[in-house]
Amino acid sequence: MTETQARHLAQLKNLLAECRHMAAYGEEIWARDTEALEWAIGQLGGEEAGEG
């Protein structure tokens, strides 16, 4: 993984943490965003997407 890819992955993980936080308030759109980000992170090789 290049440095740029690693930086982008880190940004996605930060966004995932924010979405999880917002999803905790019960907003369905945030839950869907969380699922999409988890999938994208997994596709990029960030298997630790489950870490919060």
PDBQT receptor file of N, H, CA, C and O in Angstrom, charges set to zero:
ATOM      1  N   MET A   1       0.857  -1.174   0.000  1.00  0.00    +0.000 N 
ATOM      2  CA  MET A   1       0.000   0.000   0.000  1.00  0.00    +0.000 C 
ATOM      3  C   MET A   1       0.902   1.236   0.000  1.00  0.00    +0.000 C 
ATOM      4  O   MET A   1       1.861   1.330   0.766  1.00  0.00    +0.000 OA
ATOM      5  N   THR A   2       0.571   2.164  -0.868  1.00  0.00    +0.000 N 
ATOM      6  H   THR A   2      -0.208   2.088  -1.491  1.00  0.00    +0.000 HD
ATOM      7  CA  THR A   2       1.361   3.381  -0.938  1.00  0.00    +0.000 C 
ATOM      8  C   THR A   2       1.019   4.305   0.234  1.00  0.00    +0.000 C 
ATOM      9  O   THR A   2       0.038   4.093   0.946  1.00  0.00    +0.000 OA
ATOM     10  N   GLU A   3       1.829   5.306   0.411  1.00  0.00    +0.000 N 
ATOM     11  H   GLU A   3       2.626   5.478  -0.168  1.00  0.00    +0.000 HD
ATOM     12  CA  GLU A   3       1.587   6.286   1.482  1.00  0.00    +0.000 C 
ATOM     13  C   GLU A   3       0.257   7.011   1.261  1.00  0.00    +0.000 C 
ATOM     14  O   GLU A   3      -0.483   7.265   2.211  1.00  0.00    +0.000 OA
ATOM     15  N   THR A   4      -0.036   7.336   0.021  1.00  0.00    +0.000 N 
ATOM     16  H   THR A   4       0.565   7.129  -0.751  1.00  0.00    +0.000 HD
ATOM     17  CA  THR A   4      -1.301   8.012  -0.294  1.00  0.00    +0.000 C 
ATOM     18  C   THR A   4      -2.487   7.106   0.012  1.00  0.00    +0.000 C 
ATOM     19  O   THR A   4      -3.478   7.551   0.592  1.00  0.00    +0.000 OA
ATOM     20  N   GLN A   5      -2.389   5.853  -0.371  1.00  0.00    +0.000 N 
ATOM     21  H   GLN A   5      -1.584   5.492  -0.842  1.00  0.00    +0.000 HD
ATOM     22  CA  GLN A   5      -3.476   4.908  -0.083  1.00  0.00    +0.000 C 
ATOM     23  C   GLN A   5      -3.665   4.744   1.421  1.00  0.00    +0.000 C 
ATOM     24  O   GLN A   5      -4.795   4.692   1.907  1.00  0.00    +0.000 OA
ATOM     25  N   ALA A   6      -2.571   4.663   2.150  1.00  0.00    +0.000 N 
ATOM     26  H   ALA A   6      -1.653   4.704   1.755  1.00  0.00    +0.000 HD
ATOM     27  CA  ALA A   6      -2.654   4.527   3.602  1.00  0.00    +0.000 C 
ATOM     28  C   ALA A   6      -3.305   5.758   4.221  1.00  0.00    +0.000 C 
ATOM     29  O   ALA A   6      -4.088   5.641   5.164  1.00  0.00    +0.000 OA
ATOM     30  N   ARG A   7      -2.988   6.922   3.701  1.00  0.00    +0.000 N 
ATOM     31  H   ARG A   7      -2.352   7.016   2.935  1.00  0.00    +0.000 HD
ATOM     32  CA  ARG A   7      -3.576   8.174   4.198  1.00  0.00    +0.000 C 
ATOM     33  C   ARG A   7      -5.080   8.193   3.916  1.00  0.00    +0.000 C 
ATOM     34  O   ARG A   7      -5.870   8.593   4.771  1.00  0.00    +0.000 OA
ATOM     35  N   HIS A   8      -5.464   7.766   2.733  1.00  0.00    +0.000 N 
ATOM     36  H   HIS A   8      -4.822   7.441   2.039  1.00  0.00    +0.000 HD
ATOM     37  CA  HIS A   8      -6.893   7.717   2.387  1.00  0.00    +0.000 C 
ATOM     38  C   HIS A   8      -7.629   6.709   3.257  1.00  0.00    +0.000 C 
ATOM     39  O   HIS A   8      -8.751   6.971   3.692  1.00  0.00    +0.000 OA
ATOM     40  N   LEU A   9      -7.019   5.571   3.514  1.00  0.00    +0.000 N 
ATOM     41  H   LEU A   9      -6.108   5.359   3.160  1.00  0.00    +0.000 HD
ATOM     42  CA  LEU A   9      -7.619   4.565   4.375  1.00  0.00    +0.000 C 
ATOM     43  C   LEU A   9      -7.816   5.127   5.784  1.00  0.00    +0.000 C 
ATOM     44  O   LEU A   9      -8.856   4.906   6.405  1.00  0.00    +0.000 OA
ATOM     45  N   ALA A  10      -6.838   5.835   6.271  1.00  0.00    +0.000 N 
ATOM     46  H   ALA A  10      -5.993   6.013   5.767  1.00  0.00    +0.000 HD
ATOM     47  CA  ALA A  10      -6.951   6.449   7.600  1.00  0.00    +0.000 C 
ATOM     48  C   ALA A  10      -8.093   7.465   7.632  1.00  0.00    +0.000 C 
ATOM     49  O   ALA A  10      -8.823   7.545   8.620  1.00  0.00    +0.000 OA
ATOM     50  N   GLN A  11      -8.252   8.235   6.564  1.00  0.00    +0.000 N 
ATOM     51  H   GLN A  11      -7.659   8.170   5.761  1.00  0.00    +0.000 HD
ATOM     52  CA  GLN A  11      -9.346   9.200   6.493  1.00  0.00    +0.000 C 
ATOM     53  C   GLN A  11     -10.693   8.491   6.490  1.00  0.00    +0.000 C 
ATOM     54  O   GLN A  11     -11.633   8.944   7.143  1.00  0.00    +0.000 OA
ATOM     55  N   LEU A  12     -10.798   7.380   5.758  1.00  0.00    +0.000 N 
ATOM     56  H   LEU A  12     -10.034   7.011   5.228  1.00  0.00    +0.000 HD
ATOM     57  CA  LEU A  12     -12.043   6.611   5.743  1.00  0.00    +0.000 C 
ATOM     58  C   LEU A  12     -12.363   6.056   7.124  1.00  0.00    +0.000 C 
ATOM     59  O   LEU A  12     -13.521   6.041   7.541  1.00  0.00    +0.000 OA
ATOM     60  N   LYS A  13     -11.341   5.603   7.825  1.00  0.00    +0.000 N 
ATOM     61  H   LYS A  13     -10.400   5.614   7.486  1.00  0.00    +0.000 HD
ATOM     62  CA  LYS A  13     -11.552   5.067   9.169  1.00  0.00    +0.000 C 
ATOM     63  C   LYS A  13     -12.020   6.163  10.127  1.00  0.00    +0.000 C 
ATOM     64  O   LYS A  13     -12.859   5.913  10.992  1.00  0.00    +0.000 OA
ATOM     65  N   ASN A  14     -11.487   7.364   9.977  1.00  0.00    +0.000 N 
ATOM     66  H   ASN A  14     -10.806   7.567   9.274  1.00  0.00    +0.000 HD
ATOM     67  CA  ASN A  14     -11.946   8.485  10.801  1.00  0.00    +0.000 C 
ATOM     68  C   ASN A  14     -13.404   8.811  10.495  1.00  0.00    +0.000 C 
ATOM     69  O   ASN A  14     -14.198   9.058  11.403  1.00  0.00    +0.000 OA
ATOM     70  N   LEU A  15     -13.745   8.809   9.223  1.00  0.00    +0.000 N 
ATOM     71  H   LEU A  15     -13.100   8.608   8.486  1.00  0.00    +0.000 HD
ATOM     72  CA  LEU A  15     -15.128   9.066   8.829  1.00  0.00    +0.000 C 
ATOM     73  C   LEU A  15     -16.049   7.969   9.361  1.00  0.00    +0.000 C 
ATOM     74  O   LEU A  15     -17.170   8.248   9.788  1.00  0.00    +0.000 OA
ATOM     75  N   LEU A  16     -15.578   6.728   9.333  1.00  0.00    +0.000 N 
ATOM     76  H   LEU A  16     -14.668   6.501   8.986  1.00  0.00    +0.000 HD
ATOM     77  CA  LEU A  16     -16.351   5.616   9.869  1.00  0.00    +0.000 C 
ATOM     78  C   LEU A  16     -16.642   5.830  11.354  1.00  0.00    +0.000 C 
ATOM     79  O   LEU A  16     -17.764   5.602  11.807  1.00  0.00    +0.000 OA
ATOM     80  N   ALA A  17     -15.655   6.259  12.097  1.00  0.00    +0.000 N 
ATOM     81  H   ALA A  17     -14.744   6.445  11.729  1.00  0.00    +0.000 HD
ATOM     82  CA  ALA A  17     -15.859   6.518  13.529  1.00  0.00    +0.000 C 
ATOM     83  C   ALA A  17     -16.911   7.602  13.741  1.00  0.00    +0.000 C 
ATOM     84  O   ALA A  17     -17.748   7.484  14.635  1.00  0.00    +0.000 OA
ATOM     85  N   GLU A  18     -16.876   8.644  12.939  1.00  0.00    +0.000 N 
ATOM     86  H   GLU A  18     -16.195   8.741  12.213  1.00  0.00    +0.000 HD
ATOM     87  CA  GLU A  18     -17.876   9.714  13.043  1.00  0.00    +0.000 C 
ATOM     88  C   GLU A  18     -19.266   9.201  12.694  1.00  0.00    +0.000 C 
ATOM     89  O   GLU A  18     -20.241   9.540  13.366  1.00  0.00    +0.000 OA
ATOM     90  N   CYS A  19     -19.362   8.387  11.649  1.00  0.00    +0.000 N 
ATOM     91  H   CYS A  19     -18.570   8.112  11.104  1.00  0.00    +0.000 HD
ATOM     92  CA  CYS A  19     -20.663   7.839  11.257  1.00  0.00    +0.000 C 
ATOM     93  C   CYS A  19     -21.220   6.922  12.334  1.00  0.00    +0.000 C 
ATOM     94  O   CYS A  19     -22.417   6.947  12.620  1.00  0.00    +0.000 OA
ATOM     95  N   ARG A  20     -20.355   6.114  12.929  1.00  0.00    +0.000 N 
ATOM     96  H   ARG A  20     -19.383   6.093  12.696  1.00  0.00    +0.000 HD
ATOM     97  CA  ARG A  20     -20.815   5.238  14.015  1.00  0.00    +0.000 C 
ATOM     98  C   ARG A  20     -21.353   6.059  15.179  1.00  0.00    +0.000 C 
ATOM     99  O   ARG A  20     -22.363   5.706  15.788  1.00  0.00    +0.000 OA
ATOM    100  N   HIS A  21     -20.677   7.144  15.478  1.00  0.00    +0.000 N 
ATOM    101  H   HIS A  21     -19.856   7.431  14.984  1.00  0.00    +0.000 HD
ATOM    102  CA  HIS A  21     -21.122   8.014  16.561  1.00  0.00    +0.000 C 
ATOM    103  C   HIS A  21     -22.514   8.570  16.257  1.00  0.00    +0.000 C 
ATOM    104  O   HIS A  21     -23.390   8.563  17.122  1.00  0.00    +0.000 OA
ATOM    105  N   MET A  22     -22.714   9.045  15.045  1.00  0.00    +0.000 N 
ATOM    106  H   MET A  22     -22.003   9.051  14.342  1.00  0.00    +0.000 HD
ATOM    107  CA  MET A  22     -24.012   9.609  14.662  1.00  0.00    +0.000 C 
ATOM    108  C   MET A  22     -25.078   8.514  14.582  1.00  0.00    +0.000 C 
ATOM    109  O   MET A  22     -26.238   8.753  14.916  1.00  0.00    +0.000 OA
ATOM    110  N   ALA A  23     -24.693   7.320  14.142  1.00  0.00    +0.000 N 
ATOM    111  H   ALA A  23     -23.750   7.125  13.870  1.00  0.00    +0.000 HD
ATOM    112  CA  ALA A  23     -25.644   6.218  14.041  1.00  0.00    +0.000 C 
ATOM    113  C   ALA A  23     -26.157   5.815  15.419  1.00  0.00    +0.000 C 
ATOM    114  O   ALA A  23     -27.262   5.288  15.549  1.00  0.00    +0.000 OA
ATOM    115  N   ALA A  24     -25.358   6.063  16.431  1.00  0.00    +0.000 N 
ATOM    116  H   ALA A  24     -24.461   6.491  16.326  1.00  0.00    +0.000 HD
ATOM    117  CA  ALA A  24     -25.772   5.716  17.798  1.00  0.00    +0.000 C 
ATOM    118  C   ALA A  24     -27.025   6.486  18.226  1.00  0.00    +0.000 C 
ATOM    119  O   ALA A  24     -27.712   6.082  19.164  1.00  0.00    +0.000 OA
ATOM    120  N   TYR A  25     -27.320   7.580  17.547  1.00  0.00    +0.000 N 
ATOM    121  H   TYR A  25     -26.763   7.909  16.785  1.00  0.00    +0.000 HD
ATOM    122  CA  TYR A  25     -28.512   8.369  17.855  1.00  0.00    +0.000 C 
ATOM    123  C   TYR A  25     -29.749   7.872  17.109  1.00  0.00    +0.000 C 
ATOM    124  O   TYR A  25     -30.830   8.450  17.226  1.00  0.00    +0.000 OA
ATOM    125  N   GLY A  26     -29.581   6.795  16.343  1.00  0.00    +0.000 N 
ATOM    126  H   GLY A  26     -28.703   6.325  16.248  1.00  0.00    +0.000 HD
ATOM    127  CA  GLY A  26     -30.718   6.154  15.701  1.00  0.00    +0.000 C 
ATOM    128  C   GLY A  26     -31.071   6.662  14.312  1.00  0.00    +0.000 C 
ATOM    129  O   GLY A  26     -32.120   6.301  13.778  1.00  0.00    +0.000 OA
ATOM    130  N   GLU A  27     -30.232   7.482  13.723  1.00  0.00    +0.000 N 
ATOM    131  H   GLU A  27     -29.380   7.776  14.158  1.00  0.00    +0.000 HD
ATOM    132  CA  GLU A  27     -30.499   7.978  12.375  1.00  0.00    +0.000 C 
ATOM    133  C   GLU A  27     -30.114   6.904  11.356  1.00  0.00    +0.000 C 
ATOM    134  O   GLU A  27     -28.947   6.528  11.248  1.00  0.00    +0.000 OA
ATOM    135  N   GLU A  28     -31.104   6.419  10.614  1.00  0.00    +0.000 N 
ATOM    136  H   GLU A  28     -32.052   6.724  10.701  1.00  0.00    +0.000 HD
ATOM    137  CA  GLU A  28     -30.882   5.311   9.688  1.00  0.00    +0.000 C 
ATOM    138  C   GLU A  28     -29.845   5.639   8.615  1.00  0.00    +0.000 C 
ATOM    139  O   GLU A  28     -29.071   4.768   8.219  1.00  0.00    +0.000 OA
ATOM    140  N   ILE A  29     -29.823   6.874   8.145  1.00  0.00    +0.000 N 
ATOM    141  H   ILE A  29     -30.452   7.581   8.467  1.00  0.00    +0.000 HD
ATOM    142  CA  ILE A  29     -28.877   7.213   7.077  1.00  0.00    +0.000 C 
ATOM    143  C   ILE A  29     -27.439   7.027   7.537  1.00  0.00    +0.000 C 
ATOM    144  O   ILE A  29     -26.585   6.623   6.748  1.00  0.00    +0.000 OA
ATOM    145  N   TRP A  30     -27.161   7.316   8.799  1.00  0.00    +0.000 N 
ATOM    146  H   TRP A  30     -27.855   7.644   9.440  1.00  0.00    +0.000 HD
ATOM    147  CA  TRP A  30     -25.804   7.141   9.320  1.00  0.00    +0.000 C 
ATOM    148  C   TRP A  30     -25.458   5.667   9.401  1.00  0.00    +0.000 C 
ATOM    149  O   TRP A  30     -24.315   5.284   9.154  1.00  0.00    +0.000 OA
ATOM    150  N   ALA A  31     -26.431   4.837   9.744  1.00  0.00    +0.000 N 
ATOM    151  H   ALA A  31     -27.359   5.149   9.945  1.00  0.00    +0.000 HD
ATOM    152  CA  ALA A  31     -26.198   3.397   9.802  1.00  0.00    +0.000 C 
ATOM    153  C   ALA A  31     -25.860   2.863   8.410  1.00  0.00    +0.000 C 
ATOM    154  O   ALA A  31     -24.979   2.016   8.266  1.00  0.00    +0.000 OA
ATOM    155  N   ARG A  32     -26.552   3.350   7.399  1.00  0.00    +0.000 N 
ATOM    156  H   ARG A  32     -27.268   4.038   7.516  1.00  0.00    +0.000 HD
ATOM    157  CA  ARG A  32     -26.252   2.914   6.024  1.00  0.00    +0.000 C 
ATOM    158  C   ARG A  32     -24.870   3.399   5.590  1.00  0.00    +0.000 C 
ATOM    159  O   ARG A  32     -24.130   2.667   4.932  1.00  0.00    +0.000 OA
ATOM    160  N   ASP A  33     -24.523   4.632   5.957  1.00  0.00    +0.000 N 
ATOM    161  H   ASP A  33     -25.124   5.227   6.491  1.00  0.00    +0.000 HD
ATOM    162  CA  ASP A  33     -23.188   5.143   5.641  1.00  0.00    +0.000 C 
ATOM    163  C   ASP A  33     -22.114   4.303   6.324  1.00  0.00    +0.000 C 
ATOM    164  O   ASP A  33     -21.067   4.022   5.740  1.00  0.00    +0.000 OA
ATOM    165  N   THR A  34     -22.385   3.904   7.567  1.00  0.00    +0.000 N 
ATOM    166  H   THR A  34     -23.235   4.132   8.041  1.00  0.00    +0.000 HD
ATOM    167  CA  THR A  34     -21.445   3.068   8.311  1.00  0.00    +0.000 C 
ATOM    168  C   THR A  34     -21.214   1.753   7.577  1.00  0.00    +0.000 C 
ATOM    169  O   THR A  34     -20.073   1.318   7.415  1.00  0.00    +0.000 OA
ATOM    170  N   GLU A  35     -22.299   1.120   7.133  1.00  0.00    +0.000 N 
ATOM    171  H   GLU A  35     -23.225   1.473   7.265  1.00  0.00    +0.000 HD
ATOM    172  CA  GLU A  35     -22.170  -0.141   6.397  1.00  0.00    +0.000 C 
ATOM    173  C   GLU A  35     -21.355   0.049   5.120  1.00  0.00    +0.000 C 
ATOM    174  O   GLU A  35     -20.499  -0.774   4.796  1.00  0.00    +0.000 OA
ATOM    175  N   ALA A  36     -21.618   1.117   4.409  1.00  0.00    +0.000 N 
ATOM    176  H   ALA A  36     -22.313   1.786   4.672  1.00  0.00    +0.000 HD
ATOM    177  CA  ALA A  36     -20.899   1.375   3.159  1.00  0.00    +0.000 C 
ATOM    178  C   ALA A  36     -19.413   1.613   3.419  1.00  0.00    +0.000 C 
ATOM    179  O   ALA A  36     -18.565   1.120   2.675  1.00  0.00    +0.000 OA
ATOM    180  N   LEU A  37     -19.100   2.359   4.462  1.00  0.00    +0.000 N 
ATOM    181  H   LEU A  37     -19.789   2.760   5.066  1.00  0.00    +0.000 HD
ATOM    182  CA  LEU A  37     -17.700   2.620   4.778  1.00  0.00    +0.000 C 
ATOM    183  C   LEU A  37     -16.986   1.348   5.225  1.00  0.00    +0.000 C 
ATOM    184  O   LEU A  37     -15.835   1.121   4.854  1.00  0.00    +0.000 OA
ATOM    185  N   GLU A  38     -17.659   0.521   6.017  1.00  0.00    +0.000 N 
ATOM    186  H   GLU A  38     -18.594   0.706   6.319  1.00  0.00    +0.000 HD
ATOM    187  CA  GLU A  38     -17.060  -0.744   6.434  1.00  0.00    +0.000 C 
ATOM    188  C   GLU A  38     -16.730  -1.598   5.216  1.00  0.00    +0.000 C 
ATOM    189  O   GLU A  38     -15.664  -2.210   5.148  1.00  0.00    +0.000 OA
ATOM    190  N   TRP A  39     -17.644  -1.635   4.259  1.00  0.00    +0.000 N 
ATOM    191  H   TRP A  39     -18.510  -1.138   4.313  1.00  0.00    +0.000 HD
ATOM    192  CA  TRP A  39     -17.404  -2.399   3.033  1.00  0.00    +0.000 C 
ATOM    193  C   TRP A  39     -16.209  -1.819   2.279  1.00  0.00    +0.000 C 
ATOM    194  O   TRP A  39     -15.318  -2.561   1.866  1.00  0.00    +0.000 OA
ATOM    195  N   ALA A  40     -16.186  -0.508   2.098  1.00  0.00    +0.000 N 
ATOM    196  H   ALA A  40     -16.910   0.095   2.434  1.00  0.00    +0.000 HD
ATOM    197  CA  ALA A  40     -15.111   0.135   1.335  1.00  0.00    +0.000 C 
ATOM    198  C   ALA A  40     -13.752  -0.084   2.003  1.00  0.00    +0.000 C 
ATOM    199  O   ALA A  40     -12.762  -0.357   1.324  1.00  0.00    +0.000 OA
ATOM    200  N   ILE A  41     -13.707   0.033   3.313  1.00  0.00    +0.000 N 
ATOM    201  H   ILE A  41     -14.511   0.255   3.864  1.00  0.00    +0.000 HD
ATOM    202  CA  ILE A  41     -12.452  -0.174   4.028  1.00  0.00    +0.000 C 
ATOM    203  C   ILE A  41     -11.991  -1.613   3.864  1.00  0.00    +0.000 C 
ATOM    204  O   ILE A  41     -10.802  -1.870   3.672  1.00  0.00    +0.000 OA
ATOM    205  N   GLY A  42     -12.919  -2.542   3.938  1.00  0.00    +0.000 N 
ATOM    206  H   GLY A  42     -13.884  -2.333   4.094  1.00  0.00    +0.000 HD
ATOM    207  CA  GLY A  42     -12.572  -3.943   3.723  1.00  0.00    +0.000 C 
ATOM    208  C   GLY A  42     -12.025  -4.180   2.327  1.00  0.00    +0.000 C 
ATOM    209  O   GLY A  42     -11.084  -4.956   2.155  1.00  0.00    +0.000 OA
ATOM    210  N   GLN A  43     -12.600  -3.523   1.327  1.00  0.00    +0.000 N 
ATOM    211  H   GLN A  43     -13.363  -2.893   1.467  1.00  0.00    +0.000 HD
ATOM    212  CA  GLN A  43     -12.135  -3.671  -0.049  1.00  0.00    +0.000 C 
ATOM    213  C   GLN A  43     -10.727  -3.118  -0.230  1.00  0.00    +0.000 C 
ATOM    214  O   GLN A  43      -9.959  -3.605  -1.060  1.00  0.00    +0.000 OA
ATOM    215  N   LEU A  44     -10.398  -2.104   0.550  1.00  0.00    +0.000 N 
ATOM    216  H   LEU A  44     -11.021  -1.708   1.225  1.00  0.00    +0.000 HD
ATOM    217  CA  LEU A  44      -9.072  -1.487   0.446  1.00  0.00    +0.000 C 
ATOM    218  C   LEU A  44      -8.019  -2.216   1.274  1.00  0.00    +0.000 C 
ATOM    219  O   LEU A  44      -6.846  -1.842   1.273  1.00  0.00    +0.000 OA
ATOM    220  N   GLY A  45      -8.449  -3.256   1.978  1.00  0.00    +0.000 N 
ATOM    221  H   GLY A  45      -9.401  -3.559   1.979  1.00  0.00    +0.000 HD
ATOM    222  CA  GLY A  45      -7.497  -4.022   2.750  1.00  0.00    +0.000 C 
ATOM    223  C   GLY A  45      -7.419  -3.614   4.208  1.00  0.00    +0.000 C 
ATOM    224  O   GLY A  45      -6.514  -4.042   4.924  1.00  0.00    +0.000 OA
ATOM    225  N   GLY A  46      -8.343  -2.804   4.650  1.00  0.00    +0.000 N 
ATOM    226  H   GLY A  46      -9.078  -2.456   4.069  1.00  0.00    +0.000 HD
ATOM    227  CA  GLY A  46      -8.360  -2.387   6.047  1.00  0.00    +0.000 C 
ATOM    228  C   GLY A  46      -9.249  -3.298   6.849  1.00  0.00    +0.000 C 
ATOM    229  O   GLY A  46     -10.307  -2.880   7.319  1.00  0.00    +0.000 OA
ATOM    230  N   GLU A  47      -8.832  -4.557   7.016  1.00  0.00    +0.000 N 
ATOM    231  H   GLU A  47      -7.972  -4.897   6.634  1.00  0.00    +0.000 HD
ATOM    232  CA  GLU A  47      -9.654  -5.562   7.675  1.00  0.00    +0.000 C 
ATOM    233  C   GLU A  47     -10.071  -5.152   9.071  1.00  0.00    +0.000 C 
ATOM    234  O   GLU A  47     -11.066  -5.650   9.598  1.00  0.00    +0.000 OA
ATOM    235  N   GLU A  48      -9.311  -4.241   9.677  1.00  0.00    +0.000 N 
ATOM    236  H   GLU A  48      -8.502  -3.837   9.249  1.00  0.00    +0.000 HD
ATOM    237  CA  GLU A  48      -9.624  -3.830  11.031  1.00  0.00    +0.000 C 
ATOM    238  C   GLU A  48     -10.720  -2.791  11.077  1.00  0.00    +0.000 C 
ATOM    239  O   GLU A  48     -10.776  -1.989  12.010  1.00  0.00    +0.000 OA
ATOM    240  N   ALA A  49     -11.601  -2.792  10.075  1.00  0.00    +0.000 N 
ATOM    241  H   ALA A  49     -11.555  -3.443   9.318  1.00  0.00    +0.000 HD
ATOM    242  CA  ALA A  49     -12.703  -1.841  10.027  1.00  0.00    +0.000 C 
ATOM    243  C   ALA A  49     -13.580  -1.938  11.265  1.00  0.00    +0.000 C 
ATOM    244  O   ALA A  49     -14.210  -0.956  11.657  1.00  0.00    +0.000 OA
ATOM    245  N   GLY A  50     -13.626  -3.105  11.881  1.00  0.00    +0.000 N 
ATOM    246  H   GLY A  50     -13.114  -3.903  11.563  1.00  0.00    +0.000 HD
ATOM    247  CA  GLY A  50     -14.425  -3.281  13.064  1.00  0.00    +0.000 C 
ATOM    248  C   GLY A  50     -13.897  -2.559  14.290  1.00  0.00    +0.000 C 
ATOM    249  O   GLY A  50     -14.611  -2.399  15.280  1.00  0.00    +0.000 OA
ATOM    250  N   GLU A  51     -12.647  -2.125  14.225  1.00  0.00    +0.000 N 
ATOM    251  H   GLU A  51     -12.066  -2.255  13.421  1.00  0.00    +0.000 HD
ATOM    252  CA  GLU A  51     -12.084  -1.381  15.347  1.00  0.00    +0.000 C 
ATOM    253  C   GLU A  51     -12.680   0.001  15.395  1.00  0.00    +0.000 C 
ATOM    254  O   GLU A  51     -12.868   0.627  14.352  1.00  0.00    +0.000 OA
ATOM    255  N   GLY A  52     -12.974   0.481  16.550  1.00  0.00    +0.000 N 
ATOM    256  H   GLY A  52     -12.820  -0.028  17.397  1.00  0.00    +0.000 HD
ATOM    257  CA  GLY A  52     -13.576   1.792  16.648  1.00  0.00    +0.000 C 
ATOM    258  C   GLY A  52     -12.704   2.707  17.318  1.00  0.00    +0.000 C 
ATOM    259  O   GLY A  52     -13.051   3.875  17.493  1.00  0.00    +0.000 OA
TER     260      GLY A  52
